[in-house]
Amino acid sequence: MNPNHELADGKIIVRTYREEEAAALYEAVRESIAEVSVWLPWCHENYSIEESREFVVSRELASQGDKWYSFAVFEKDAGRFLGGVGLNFINRVHQVGNLGYWVRTSAAGSGIATQAARLVARFGFETTRFASHRNPRGGRQHGEPESRRESGRGARRHAAKAPLD
């Protein structure tokens, strides 16, 4: 994986994790345990800074083989860490993969998950050449008008069911 993948829109930047961002990841996870742990088991009461460091360092190794992409999400102007988004379990035979995301509690409900998911979905279609198909949970098909809602946008605004690691 290109260690310098960076995707952006007017509000956020989505980029590959960097080692120096472990503390920002840790702070966001600690803030969000009550909400995110319901969906993602890696986010637990005893989550440590060491787990953040291990996760960030492990992303480069996990991306080798082009089956896993993990991204940190930041506010474009302020640079504040907002959460994570990624593509994983990429299956080249069937041209599918999982898109998972989580957003820190203080940024939930502001459209960050939707924006990050759109950027990474576009990256997935362009980079991995996924086949275009409808989400079985009722999401928008790639290329359909933006008026269709993404799967889980309201009910699961804090986190997706699929973990990023």
C-alpha positions, 0 to 999 in steps of 0.5 A: 500500500502506498503509505501516503494515501490521502483523501479529502473533501471540504471538511475532512482528511482521510489518510493512512495512519502515522506512528505519531498519531497513536496518542490522538487515536488513544484519546478519541477511543477513551472518549468514545468507549461507552458508545463505540464498545457496543459495536466494536470489541477492540474498544473496551474499558481497559483500552491502553495507549499501547494498543493504539501504538500497536494498531498504528504500527500494524497498519502497514503490515496489514495493508501488504497484499492489498487486502486491507486499508486503514485510514485515520479521519481528521478535521481538515482545518483544525487537524483534530482526530475524528475516528477511523475508516477502512476497507478490509477482508477484500476478496479479489475473486468476488470483488467485494470487501467490508467498509467499516468506520467509527467516529469519536463521540464528540464528533458523532452526528455531524456527518463525518462517518458518511463523508469518510465512508464516501471517500473510502468507498470511492477509493475502493472502487477506483483502487481495488476495482470492486464490482458495483453492487447493492449493499444487502442492508439497503445502502446506495449502489455505487453510482446511484444518486446521492439522495439515497441514504447510506446503510446505517447512517442514522441508527448506527452513527457512532460505529459500523458493525465491522471492526477495522482490525 
